[in-house]
């Protein structure tokens, strides 16, 4: 789930309340800004702050598991998320709830941006849609890592939909990098950064890097969401999961 923090900071990603799908994805609150190369980008019609939320959409031929595998691959993350520096798990309460620290580097004279965010995964009853929700929080274990300038993540999400022929990816982004960067500058570059990052991600998917066995671990967690969603996480839990 660390990829969510990277995208939030790279793209300025955003959420509303958990499961409120009708509100955050309803077309009436978004204005289409661009549609090319298979990527649609929207801006929020009535932003609650000076920072304007962004919605990005694209459909790929890869499975939901393949999409998650690329997002989840920490070792290869810099191949598509160019400014990613590091990410650390601070706390994991269930297989679907955790707190993470992430740091990205910015160009020129700007300080590194970091975030501490709680992440929640929600799986639809038919297993066809996976949501990743996140927003800023505080955690004492973050103190041992570089603080830089702490970004504010408001509500942010990624929605993965199994279309039967691939995956529709919808990312709604709403975060403030804070520091000396004025909102109008953030808004000016958001669209180009989002498009470049989504293109890079799509190229990474095309490399087809992961085995069936590796992808099966994500299938298992999706299919057993109801079973494990409230089970307290413990260090031996992964040994109890058979990926089949």
TISE-351614 format. One record per atom (N, C-alpha, C): residue in one letter; x, y, z. Coordinates in Angstrom, 3 decimals, decimal comma, padded with zeros to 6 digits, always signed. Layout:
> A:X:Y:Z
...
END
This chain:
> X:+000,823:-001,217:+000,000
> X:+000,000:+000,000:+000,000
> X:+000,851:+001,260:+000,000
> X:+002,150:+001,099:+000,081
> X:+003,009:+002,279:+000,111
> X:+002,887:+003,101:-001,162
> X:+002,525:+002,448:-002,261
> X:+002,425:+003,184:-003,518
> X:+001,419:+004,308:-003,434
> X:+000,397:+004,163:-002,597
> X:-000,614:+005,226:-002,496
> X:+000,014:+006,522:-002,038
> X:+000,912:+006,451:-001,048
> X:+001,559:+007,662:-000,543
> X:+002,430:+008,296:-001,600
> X:+003,086:+007,464:-002,388
> X:+003,937:+007,988:-003,451
> X:+003,100:+008,767:-004,444
> X:+001,977:+008,171:-004,838
> X:+001,138:+008,849:-005,827
> X:+000,517:+010,114:-005,262
> X:+000,135:+010,065:-004,000
> X:-000,429:+011,259:-003,383
> X:+000,555:+012,409:-003,440
> X:+001,821:+012,125:-003,107
> X:+002,822:+013,177:-003,104
> X:+003,293:+013,518:-004,515
> X:+003,340:+012,533:-005,407
> X:+003,788:+012,789:-006,768
> X:+002,708:+013,498:-007,576
> X:+001,460:+013,076:-007,374
> X:+000,360:+013,583:-008,195
> X:-000,516:+014,587:-007,475
> X:-000,394:+014,678:-006,165
> X:-001,279:+015,499:-005,362
> X:-002,640:+014,810:-005,198
> X:-002,654:+013,472:-004,981
> X:-003,877:+012,658:-004,954
> X:-004,880:+012,997:-003,838
> X:-006,228:+012,689:-004,040
> X:-007,251:+013,010:-003,022
> X:-008,391:+012,030:-002,793
> X:-008,975:+011,992:-001,571
> X:-010,117:+011,162:-001,130
> X:-011,225:+011,965:-000,460
> X:-012,338:+011,273:-000,300
> X:-013,369:+011,772:+000,606
> X:-013,542:+010,678:+001,664
> X:-014,736:+010,474:+002,206
> X:-014,876:+009,486:+003,269
> X:-014,920:+008,067:+002,697
> X:-014,496:+007,095:+003,503
> X:-014,409:+005,723:+003,050
> X:-015,737:+005,235:+002,503
> X:-015,680:+004,636:+001,301
> X:-016,856:+004,007:+000,740
> X:-017,882:+004,958:+000,184
> X:-017,648:+006,259:+000,224
> X:-018,636:+007,208:-000,281
> X:-018,443:+007,382:-001,778
> X:-018,604:+006,265:-002,495
> X:-018,268:+006,212:-003,908
> X:-019,082:+007,193:-004,730
> X:-020,349:+007,369:-004,397
> X:-021,199:+008,267:-005,169
> X:-020,718:+009,702:-005,140
> X:-020,113:+010,119:-004,037
> X:-019,650:+011,499:-003,914
> X:-018,319:+011,708:-004,626
> X:-017,334:+010,886:-004,342
> X:-016,009:+011,177:-004,866
> X:-015,870:+010,867:-006,343
> X:-016,689:+009,964:-006,883
> X:-016,541:+009,610:-008,292
> X:-017,670:+010,150:-009,167
> X:-018,574:+010,926:-008,599
> X:-019,704:+011,427:-009,378
> X:-019,225:+012,462:-010,389
> X:-019,614:+012,279:-011,649
> X:-019,124:+013,140:-012,730
> X:-019,532:+014,600:-012,572
> X:-020,625:+014,857:-011,860
> X:-021,130:+016,230:-011,763
> X:-020,181:+017,179:-011,037
> X:-019,246:+016,669:-010,253
> X:-018,365:+017,555:-009,493
> X:-016,999:+017,720:-010,163
> X:-016,838:+017,170:-011,372
> X:-015,546:+017,202:-012,054
> X:-015,663:+017,838:-013,437
> X:-014,615:+018,557:-013,835
> X:-014,532:+019,140:-015,172
> X:-013,388:+018,466:-015,925
> X:-013,678:+017,930:-017,105
> X:-012,646:+017,289:-017,909
> X:-011,668:+018,339:-018,433
> X:-010,397:+018,184:-018,097
> X:-009,366:+019,127:-018,519
> X:-008,596:+018,643:-019,746
> X:-008,372:+017,339:-019,833
> X:-007,659:+016,809:-020,992
> X:-007,988:+015,337:-021,169
> X:-007,926:+014,885:-022,430
> X:-008,214:+013,496:-022,767
> X:-007,349:+013,117:-023,961
> X:-006,208:+012,489:-023,675
> X:-005,331:+012,053:-024,763
> X:-004,464:+010,889:-024,292
> X:-004,025:+010,107:-025,240
> X:-003,166:+008,950:-024,964
> X:-003,800:+007,985:-023,971
> X:-005,124:+007,920:-023,955
> X:-005,811:+006,992:-023,066
> X:-005,882:+007,424:-021,619
> X:-005,530:+008,671:-021,335
> X:-005,563:+009,195:-019,967
> X:-006,485:+010,408:-019,912
> X:-007,456:+010,369:-019,018
> X:-008,353:+011,494:-018,792
> X:-008,011:+012,157:-017,458
> X:-007,924:+013,481:-017,469
> X:-007,651:+014,230:-016,253
> X:-008,761:+015,239:-016,016
> X:-009,247:+015,288:-014,780
> X:-010,339:+016,170:-014,391
> X:-009,900:+017,049:-013,224
> X:-010,484:+018,242:-013,142
> X:-010,297:+019,086:-011,960
> X:-011,626:+019,217:-011,235
> X:-011,556:+019,436:-009,922
> X:-012,752:+019,577:-009,100
> X:-013,398:+020,935:-009,368
> X:-014,721:+020,945:-009,569
> X:-015,418:+022,180:-009,903
> X:-015,463:+023,167:-008,735
> X:-015,546:+022,640:-007,514
> X:-015,660:+023,517:-006,349
> X:-014,658:+023,081:-005,285
> X:-013,380:+023,351:-005,506
> X:-012,364:+022,905:-004,539
> X:-012,572:+023,538:-003,173
> X:-012,475:+022,735:-002,102
> X:-012,686:+023,265:-000,750
> X:-011,536:+024,126:-000,250
> X:-010,376:+024,056:-000,920
> X:-009,222:+024,858:-000,532
> X:-008,586:+025,444:-001,791
> X:-007,496:+026,203:-001,631
> X:-006,816:+026,781:-002,784
> X:-006,205:+025,717:-003,687
> X:-005,811:+024,592:-003,099
> X:-005,308:+023,474:-003,895
> X:-006,490:+022,795:-004,572
> X:-006,377:+022,564:-005,888
> X:-007,491:+021,980:-006,640
> X:-007,310:+020,458:-006,727
> X:-008,287:+019,676:-006,249
> X:-008,211:+018,217:-006,385
> X:-008,173:+017,804:-007,852
> X:-007,490:+016,707:-008,123
> X:-007,354:+016,184:-009,478
> X:-007,833:+014,742:-009,527
> X:-008,492:+014,411:-010,618
> X:-008,928:+013,031:-010,859
> X:-008,306:+012,534:-012,159
> X:-007,637:+011,397:-012,095
> X:-007,030:+010,808:-013,279
> X:-007,613:+009,436:-013,545
> X:-007,843:+009,127:-014,824
> X:-008,417:+007,834:-015,207
> X:-007,670:+007,246:-016,385
> X:-007,435:+005,947:-016,340
> X:-006,964:+005,224:-017,517
> X:-007,348:+003,759:-017,366
> X:-007,473:+003,070:-018,497
> X:-007,791:+001,647:-018,501
> X:-006,644:+000,893:-019,140
> X:-006,223:-000,175:-018,489
> X:-005,114:-000,994:-018,978
> X:-005,602:-002,410:-019,208
> X:-004,865:-003,184:-019,980
> X:-005,261:-004,552:-020,289
> X:-004,837:-005,541:-019,210
> X:-004,128:-005,054:-018,206
> X:-003,611:-005,911:-017,143
> X:-004,669:-006,161:-016,070
> X:-004,488:-007,250:-015,318
> X:-005,411:-007,590:-014,239
> X:-005,219:-006,660:-013,048
> X:-006,191:-006,669:-012,145
> X:-006,084:-005,895:-010,909
> X:-004,837:-006,314:-010,134
> X:-004,580:-007,619:-010,086
> X:-003,411:-008,116:-009,362
> X:-002,110:-007,592:-009,971
> X:-002,038:-007,527:-011,285
> X:-000,826:-007,006:-011,940
> X:-000,627:-005,527:-011,635
> X:-001,722:-004,774:-011,593
> X:-001,634:-003,352:-011,248
> X:-001,131:-003,192:-009,818
> X:-001,691:-003,946:-008,889
> X:-001,267:-003,857:-007,494
> X:+000,196:-004,263:-007,351
> X:+000,618:-005,276:-008,096
> X:+001,997:-005,755:-007,996
> X:+003,001:-004,665:-008,369
> X:+002,703:-003,890:-009,414
> X:+003,608:-002,803:-009,801
> X:+003,626:-001,728:-008,725
> X:+002,455:-001,331:-008,251
> X:+002,384:-000,336:-007,177
> X:+003,164:-000,792:-005,949
> X:+003,096:-002,085:-005,647
> X:+003,625:-002,619:-004,398
> X:+005,127:-002,882:-004,428
> X:+005,722:-002,896:-005,602
> X:+007,122:-003,291:-005,756
> X:+008,052:-002,142:-005,364
> X:+008,517:-002,187:-004,136
> X:+009,357:-001,110:-003,606
> X:+010,690:-001,000:-004,343
> X:+011,298:-002,133:-004,692
> X:+012,618:-002,125:-005,315
> X:+012,606:-001,472:-006,689
> X:+011,515:-001,603:-007,422
> X:+011,436:-001,068:-008,778
> X:+010,660:+000,250:-008,860
> X:+010,278:+000,787:-007,724
> X:+009,376:+001,936:-007,727
> X:+009,980:+003,161:-008,417
> X:+011,265:+003,335:-008,290
> X:+011,904:+004,501:-008,907
> X:+011,909:+004,429:-010,426
> X:+011,622:+003,262:-010,977
> X:+011,583:+003,135:-012,427
> X:+010,417:+003,905:-013,034
> X:+009,371:+004,140:-012,225
> X:+008,228:+004,899:-012,762
> X:+007,866:+006,093:-011,880
> X:+008,164:+006,038:-010,582
> X:+007,928:+007,166:-009,670
> X:+009,280:+007,808:-009,405
> X:+009,684:+008,705:-010,283
> X:+011,064:+009,164:-010,352
> X:+011,536:+009,860:-009,070
> X:+010,666:+010,523:-008,367
> X:+011,107:+011,291:-007,197
> X:+010,905:+010,544:-005,883
> X:+010,455:+009,319:-005,955
> X:+010,332:+008,504:-004,747
> X:+011,701:+008,270:-004,120
> X:+011,777:+008,409:-002,789
> X:+013,038:+008,202:-002,083
> X:+012,978:+007,034:-001,103
> X:+011,967:+007,028:-000,239
> X:+011,866:+005,934:+000,732
> X:+010,452:+005,857:+001,297
> X:+010,122:+004,667:+001,819
> X:+008,824:+004,451:+002,439
> X:+008,984:+003,406:+003,529
> X:+008,327:+003,625:+004,689
> X:+008,480:+002,713:+005,828
> X:+007,117:+002,445:+006,461
> X:+006,875:+001,185:+006,756
> X:+005,671:+000,796:+007,473
> X:+005,849:+001,131:+008,947
> X:+004,948:+001,935:+009,500
> X:+005,026:+002,340:+010,903
> X:+004,140:+001,474:+011,799
> X:+003,016:+001,074:+011,276
> X:+002,095:+000,240:+012,057
> X:+001,154:-000,481:+011,100
> X:+000,841:-001,717:+011,423
> X:-000,103:-002,508:+010,631
> X:-001,085:-003,156:+011,594
> X:-002,349:-002,755:+011,544
> X:-003,335:-003,275:+012,489
> X:-004,094:-004,478:+011,929
> X:-004,349:-004,492:+010,607
> X:-004,917:-005,651:+009,923
> X:-004,204:-005,766:+008,576
> X:-004,553:-006,773:+007,795
> X:-003,976:-006,901:+006,461
> X:-004,379:-005,742:+005,558
> X:-005,395:-004,972:+005,984
> X:-005,965:-003,935:+005,125
> X:-005,906:-002,542:+005,752
> X:-005,227:-002,407:+006,878
> X:-005,131:-001,116:+007,568
> X:-003,714:-000,924:+008,083
> X:-003,091:+000,188:+007,713
> X:-001,748:+000,448:+008,199
> X:-001,410:+001,930:+008,131
> X:-000,288:+002,284:+008,776
> X:+000,218:+003,657:+008,777
> X:+001,602:+003,631:+008,141
> X:+001,868:+004,569:+007,242
> X:+003,120:+004,575:+006,502
> X:+003,758:+005,960:+006,474
> X:+005,081:+005,942:+006,434
> X:+005,883:+007,142:+006,208
> X:+006,444:+007,069:+004,796
> X:+006,394:+008,183:+004,056
> X:+006,940:+008,242:+002,704
> X:+007,695:+009,556:+002,513
> X:+008,812:+009,479:+001,762
> X:+009,566:+010,694:+001,425
> X:+009,823:+010,746:-000,066
> X:+009,596:+011,922:-000,652
> X:+009,933:+012,155:-002,054
> X:+010,846:+013,372:-002,133
> X:+011,691:+013,393:-003,147
> X:+012,601:+014,518:-003,343
> X:+012,021:+015,443:-004,403
> X:+012,208:+016,740:-004,190
> X:+011,749:+017,744:-005,138
> X:+012,951:+018,416:-005,791
> X:+012,758:+019,019:-006,960
> X:+013,896:+019,599:-007,692
> X:+014,361:+020,932:-007,115
> X:+015,517:+021,354:-007,588
> X:+016,077:+022,669:-007,301
> X:+016,238:+022,888:-005,804
> X:+015,757:+024,013:-005,321
> X:+016,006:+024,408:-003,941
> X:+014,920:+023,929:-002,974
> X:+013,932:+023,192:-003,448
> X:+012,830:+022,766:-002,591
> X:+013,260:+021,631:-001,664
> X:+012,787:+021,681:-000,421
> X:+013,070:+020,623:+000,553
> X:+012,297:+019,354:+000,206
> X:+012,817:+018,222:+000,674
> X:+012,089:+016,967:+000,524
> X:+010,722:+017,083:+001,174
> X:+009,746:+016,390:+000,592
> X:+008,413:+016,312:+001,192
> X:+008,206:+014,924:+001,776
> X:+007,629:+014,897:+002,962
> X:+007,327:+013,623:+003,609
> X:+005,853:+013,586:+003,986
> X:+005,371:+012,393:+004,235
> X:+004,000:+012,252:+004,716
> X:+003,925:+011,095:+005,692
> X:+002,978:+011,191:+006,615
> X:+002,596:+010,073:+007,467
> X:+001,099:+009,913:+007,262
> X:+000,695:+008,761:+006,821
> X:-000,714:+008,589:+006,450
> X:-001,233:+007,227:+006,860
> X:-002,492:+007,215:+007,220
> X:-003,178:+005,949:+007,475
> X:-003,829:+005,512:+006,172
> X:-003,667:+004,227:+005,862
> X:-004,142:+003,663:+004,610
> X:-005,144:+002,555:+004,914
> X:-006,241:+002,566:+004,184
> X:-007,268:+001,544:+004,369
> X:-007,646:+000,961:+003,013
> X:-007,693:-000,358:+002,931
> X:-008,114:-001,050:+001,718
> X:-009,535:-001,562:+001,917
> X:-010,376:-001,358:+000,905
> X:-011,754:-001,857:+000,933
> X:-011,998:-002,642:-000,353
> X:-012,573:-003,828:-000,224
> X:-012,862:-004,686:-001,370
> X:-014,372:-004,822:-001,497
> X:-014,908:-004,655:-002,706
> X:-016,347:-004,770:-002,931
> X:-016,798:-006,215:-002,745
> X:-018,076:-006,439:-002,431
> X:-018,568:-007,801:-002,186
> X:-018,353:-008,766:-003,351
> X:-018,328:-008,242:-004,577
> X:-018,122:-009,115:-005,738
> X:-016,656:-009,244:-006,132
> X:-015,768:-008,643:-005,343
> X:-014,312:-008,700:-005,547
> X:-013,856:-007,991:-006,823
> X:-014,724:-007,240:-007,462
> X:-014,404:-006,607:-008,740
> X:-013,783:-005,222:-008,579
> X:-013,956:-004,606:-007,407
> X:-013,468:-003,239:-007,198
> X:-012,667:-003,179:-005,900
> X:-011,473:-002,586:-005,991
> X:-010,601:-002,434:-004,830
> X:-010,355:-000,945:-004,620
> X:-010,575:-000,475:-003,393
> X:-010,320:+000,924:-003,042
> X:-009,128:+001,002:-002,094
> X:-008,306:+002,016:-002,300
> X:-007,232:+002,348:-001,364
> X:-007,485:+003,777:-000,891
> X:-007,809:+003,929:+000,372
> X:-008,099:+005,233:+000,950
> X:-006,953:+005,662:+001,865
> X:-006,667:+006,954:+001,912
> X:-005,612:+007,430:+002,799
> X:-005,741:+008,894:+003,159
> X:-005,256:+009,249:+004,339
> X:-005,215:+010,639:+004,760
> X:-004,171:+010,798:+005,867
> X:-003,731:+012,031:+006,064
> X:-002,663:+012,317:+007,022
> X:-003,035:+011,915:+008,441
> X:-002,013:+011,503:+009,171
> X:-002,168:+011,196:+010,584
> X:-000,828:+011,487:+011,260
> X:-000,745:+011,244:+012,552
> X:+000,511:+011,364:+013,294
> X:+000,872:+009,993:+013,856
> X:+002,183:+009,742:+013,961
> X:+002,617:+008,472:+014,543
> X:+003,996:+008,654:+015,151
> X:+004,215:+008,212:+016,402
> X:+005,504:+008,447:+017,079
> X:+006,691:+007,790:+016,368
> X:+006,481:+006,699:+015,654
> X:+007,587:+006,019:+014,989
> X:+008,122:+006,805:+013,794
> X:+007,363:+007,794:+013,329
> X:+007,831:+008,606:+012,199
> X:+008,986:+009,510:+012,605
> X:+009,156:+009,743:+013,904
> X:+010,173:+010,690:+014,378
> X:+011,600:+010,243:+014,059
> X:+011,813:+008,966:+013,834
> X:+013,172:+008,493:+013,563
> X:+013,573:+008,669:+012,098
> X:+012,647:+009,140:+011,262
> X:+012,953:+009,374:+009,858
> X:+012,980:+010,872:+009,559
> X:+013,644:+011,223:+008,497
> X:+013,771:+012,625:+008,112
> X:+012,391:+013,264:+007,976
> X:+012,245:+014,465:+008,556
> X:+010,944:+015,117:+008,507
> X:+010,776:+015,947:+007,237
> X:+011,820:+016,681:+006,841
> X:+011,671:+017,563:+005,696
> X:+010,512:+018,511:+005,912
> X:+009,734:+018,737:+004,882
> X:+008,477:+019,485:+004,998
> X:+007,349:+018,474:+004,933
> X:+006,525:+018,450:+005,967
> X:+005,457:+017,459:+006,041
> X:+004,266:+017,888:+005,187
> X:+003,957:+017,088:+004,189
> X:+002,801:+017,359:+003,332
> X:+001,508:+017,011:+004,059
> X:+000,440:+017,710:+003,715
> X:-000,891:+017,427:+004,262
> X:-001,702:+016,658:+003,227
> X:-002,032:+015,421:+003,558
> X:-002,869:+014,615:+002,684
> X:-004,291:+014,712:+003,217
> X:-005,151:+015,289:+002,425
> X:-006,546:+015,367:+002,838
> X:-007,171:+014,004:+002,543
> X:-008,308:+013,913:+001,950
> X:-008,798:+012,572:+001,653
> X:-008,334:+012,194:+000,249
> X:-007,723:+010,989:+000,087
> X:-007,186:+010,577:-001,214
> X:-007,439:+009,106:-001,496
> X:-007,527:+008,728:-002,790
> X:-007,873:+007,338:-003,083
> X:-007,427:+006,869:-004,447
> X:-007,322:+005,561:-004,543
> X:-007,158:+004,870:-005,818
> X:-008,261:+003,826:-005,895
> X:-008,897:+003,771:-007,052
> X:-009,965:+002,800:-007,281
> X:-009,570:+001,920:-008,461
> X:-009,532:+000,600:-008,247
> X:-009,209:-000,359:-009,299
> X:-010,451:-001,176:-009,603
> X:-010,893:-001,150:-010,856
> X:-012,099:-001,870:-011,266
> X:-011,749:-002,929:-012,306
> X:-012,136:-004,162:-012,021
> X:-011,961:-005,258:-012,972
> X:-013,021:-005,129:-014,062
> X:-012,593:-004,837:-015,296
> X:-013,545:-004,636:-016,397
> X:-013,871:-005,929:-017,132
> X:-013,193:-007,019:-016,777
> X:-013,348:-008,261:-017,520
> X:-012,319:-008,404:-018,621
> X:-011,815:-007,274:-019,093
> X:-010,784:-007,271:-020,127
> X:-009,531:-006,516:-019,677
> X:-009,522:-006,105:-018,445
> X:-008,415:-005,339:-017,908
> X:-008,822:-004,636:-016,629
> X:-008,208:-003,485:-016,353
> X:-008,464:-002,754:-015,115
> X:-008,619:-001,274:-015,410
> X:-009,689:-000,681:-014,906
> X:-009,848:+000,768:-014,949
> X:-009,264:+001,339:-013,658
> X:-008,326:+002,262:-013,800
> X:-007,659:+002,876:-012,666
> X:-008,145:+004,318:-012,528
> X:-008,709:+004,654:-011,364
> X:-009,149:+006,019:-011,093
> X:-008,439:+006,513:-009,846
> X:-007,745:+007,636:-009,985
> X:-006,985:+008,203:-008,862
> X:-007,500:+009,602:-008,590
> X:-007,991:+009,822:-007,390
> X:-008,480:+011,146:-007,004
> X:-007,495:+011,719:-005,989
> X:-006,912:+012,858:-006,315
> X:-005,775:+013,352:-005,558
> X:-006,037:+014,730:-004,960
> X:-005,744:+014,828:-003,683
> X:-005,973:+016,100:-002,986
> X:-005,039:+016,205:-001,799
> X:-003,925:+016,890:-001,972
> X:-002,935:+017,042:-000,903
> X:-002,204:+018,356:-001,089
> X:-001,689:+018,876:+000,006
> X:-000,949:+020,132:-000,019
> X:+000,499:+019,840:+000,349
> X:+001,476:+020,128:-000,552
> X:+002,876:+019,882:-000,212
> X:+003,416:+020,812:+000,864
> X:+002,696:+021,892:+001,154
> X:+003,072:+022,858:+002,193
> X:+004,437:+023,501:+001,913
> X:+004,986:+024,158:+002,899
> X:+006,249:+024,845:+002,704
> X:+006,082:+026,107:+001,873
> X:+007,113:+026,441:+001,107
> X:+007,151:+027,704:+000,370
> X:+006,500:+027,641:-001,004
> X:+005,936:+026,479:-001,355
> X:+005,324:+026,351:-002,675
> X:+003,895:+026,892:-002,615
> X:+003,585:+027,995:-003,301
> X:+002,232:+028,552:-003,263
> X:+001,253:+027,660:-004,018
> X:-000,032:+027,673:-003,612
> X:-001,021:+026,801:-004,255
> X:-001,105:+026,962:-005,768
> X:-000,959:+028,198:-006,273
> X:-001,100:+028,392:-007,713
> X:+000,007:+027,680:-008,487
> X:+001,189:+027,541:-007,875
> X:+002,272:+026,808:-008,520
> X:+001,968:+025,309:-008,521
> X:+001,462:+024,819:-007,379
> X:+001,073:+023,408:-007,297
> X:+000,033:+023,090:-008,362
> X:-000,990:+023,924:-008,461
> X:-002,059:+023,702:-009,436
> X:-001,543:+023,764:-010,871
> X:-000,550:+024,619:-011,115
> X:-000,018:+024,814:-012,461
> X:+000,633:+023,550:-013,002
> X:+001,330:+022,810:-012,120
> X:+002,100:+021,656:-012,582
> X:+001,420:+020,314:-012,335
> X:+000,301:+020,319:-011,634
> X:-000,334:+019,058:-011,252
> X:-000,679:+018,192:-012,456
> X:-001,277:+018,788:-013,477
> X:-001,733:+017,996:-014,616
> X:-000,576:+017,336:-015,349
> X:+000,498:+018,076:-015,602
> X:+001,625:+017,500:-016,338
> X:+002,317:+016,408:-015,527
> X:+002,464:+016,633:-014,208
> X:+003,084:+015,615:-013,355
> X:+002,228:+014,355:-013,325
> X:+000,916:+014,530:-013,203
> X:+000,010:+013,381:-013,167
> X:+000,083:+012,587:-014,467
> X:+000,038:+013,269:-015,599
> X:+000,070:+012,570:-016,890
> X:+001,389:+011,814:-017,068
> X:+002,495:+012,457:-016,743
> X:+003,793:+011,789:-016,883
> X:+003,901:+010,561:-015,990
> X:+003,427:+010,684:-014,753
> X:+003,518:+009,561:-013,817
> X:+002,623:+008,406:-014,260
> X:+001,428:+008,708:-014,732
> X:+000,527:+007,647:-015,202
> X:+001,089:+006,963:-016,444
> X:+001,702:+007,725:-017,339
> X:+002,350:+007,131:-018,512
> X:+003,495:+006,222:-018,100
> X:+004,315:+006,683:-017,152
> X:+005,429:+005,867:-016,663
> X:+004,929:+004,586:-016,018
> X:+003,831:+004,702:-015,272
> X:+003,257:+003,518:-014,631
> X:+002,770:+002,518:-015,676
> X:+002,144:+003,011:-016,718
> X:+001,643:+002,137:-017,774
> X:+002,798:+001,409:-018,481
> X:+003,902:+002,104:-018,692
> X:+005,082:+001,470:-019,290
> X:+005,651:+000,376:-018,374
> X:+005,604:+000,638:-017,073
> X:+006,090:-000,359:-016,118
> X:+005,221:-001,615:-016,167
> X:+003,922:-001,439:-016,267
> X:+003,017:-002,579:-016,401
> X:+003,354:-003,427:-017,624
> X:+003,720:-002,765:-018,704
> X:+003,982:-003,462:-019,967
> X:+005,204:-004,364:-019,886
> X:+006,043:-004,213:-018,873
> X:+007,243:-005,047:-018,729
> X:+006,897:-006,467:-018,288
> X:+005,688:-006,663:-017,741
> X:+005,220:-008,002:-017,363
> X:+006,239:-008,704:-016,463
> X:+006,455:-008,136:-015,292
> X:+007,571:-008,533:-014,432
> X:+007,261:-009,662:-013,447
> X:+005,991:-009,996:-013,229
> X:+005,652:-010,815:-012,060
> X:+005,070:-012,176:-012,441
> X:+005,477:-013,175:-011,681
> X:+005,033:-014,545:-011,921
> X:+003,601:-014,751:-011,448
> X:+002,998:-015,835:-011,883
> X:+001,639:-016,189:-011,442
> X:+001,613:-016,417:-009,934
> X:+002,678:-017,006:-009,418
> X:+002,761:-017,271:-007,978
> X:+002,787:-015,963:-007,186
> X:+003,513:-014,983:-007,703
> X:+003,592:-013,685:-007,026
> X:+002,232:-012,992:-007,048
> X:+001,543:-013,043:-008,168
> X:+000,235:-012,388:-008,292
> X:-000,823:-013,078:-007,440
> X:-000,636:-014,374:-007,188
> X:-001,628:-015,133:-006,421
> X:-001,777:-014,614:-005,001
> X:-000,732:-014,019:-004,441
> X:-000,813:-013,503:-003,072
> X:-001,809:-012,343:-002,994
> X:-001,895:-011,562:-004,061
> X:-002,856:-010,465:-004,071
> X:-004,275:-010,987:-004,289
> X:-004,408:-012,011:-005,136
> X:-005,717:-012,631:-005,337
> X:-006,259:-013,178:-004,026
> X:-005,383:-013,831:-003,252
> X:-005,805:-014,410:-001,982
> X:-006,323:-013,336:-001,035
> X:-005,617:-012,225:-000,935
> X:-006,034:-011,180:-000,002
> X:-007,320:-010,500:-000,459
> X:-007,513:-010,396:-001,754
> X:-008,775:-009,839:-002,265
> X:-009,927:-010,773:-001,935
> X:-009,752:-012,046:-002,234
> X:-010,826:-013,019:-002,064
> X:-011,157:-013,292:-000,596
> X:-010,192:-013,069:+000,291
> X:-010,411:-013,331:+001,715
> X:-010,567:-012,041:+002,526
> X:-010,964:-010,977:+001,856
> X:-011,135:-009,692:+002,531
> X:-012,127:-009,798:+003,696
> X:-013,261:-010,409:+003,471
> X:-014,282:-010,514:+004,515
> X:-013,751:-011,314:+005,704
> X:-012,961:-012,331:+005,437
> X:-012,436:-013,199:+006,487
> X:-011,425:-012,486:+007,371
> X:-010,556:-011,665:+006,739
> X:-009,431:-011,096:+007,465
> X:-009,561:-009,599:+007,788
> X:-010,595:-008,930:+007,309
> X:-010,607:-007,471:+007,395
> X:-010,608:-006,929:+008,817
> X:-011,124:-007,710:+009,778
> X:-011,136:-007,247:+011,165
> X:-010,187:-008,054:+012,056
> X:-009,427:-008,964:+011,446
> X:-008,502:-009,791:+012,215
> X:-007,248:-009,000:+012,553
> X:-006,905:-008,936:+013,813
> X:-005,718:-008,191:+014,233
> X:-004,478:-008,796:+013,596
> X:-003,666:-007,935:+012,990
> X:-002,461:-008,404:+012,313
> X:-001,413:-008,819:+013,330
> X:-000,709:-009,905:+013,041
> X:+000,433:-010,307:+013,855
> X:+001,536:-010,781:+012,919
> X:+002,748:-010,820:+013,416
> X:+003,915:-011,041:+012,567
> X:+003,912:-012,389:+011,851
> X:+003,212:-013,370:+012,383
> X:+003,189:-014,693:+011,761
> X:+002,039:-014,872:+010,779
> X:+001,241:-013,846:+010,600
> X:+000,037:-014,012:+009,782
> X:+000,360:-014,403:+008,340
> X:+001,393:-013,816:+007,766
> X:+001,717:-014,151:+006,380
> X:+002,046:-015,629:+006,210
> X:+002,568:-016,262:+007,258
> X:+002,870:-017,687:+007,173
> X:+001,616:-018,546:+007,159
> X:+000,508:-017,976:+007,613
> X:-000,754:-018,730:+007,650
> X:-001,499:-018,643:+006,333
> X:-001,085:-017,725:+005,443
> X:-001,809:-017,508:+004,203
> X:-001,225:-018,390:+003,113
> X:-002,061:-019,260:+002,549
> X:-001,634:-020,090:+001,435
> X:-002,107:-019,444:+000,142
> X:-001,179:-019,126:-000,742
> X:-001,525:-018,475:-001,991
> X:-001,831:-019,538:-003,042
> X:-003,109:-019,707:-003,315
> X:-003,499:-020,742:-004,250
> X:-004,635:-020,273:-005,149
END
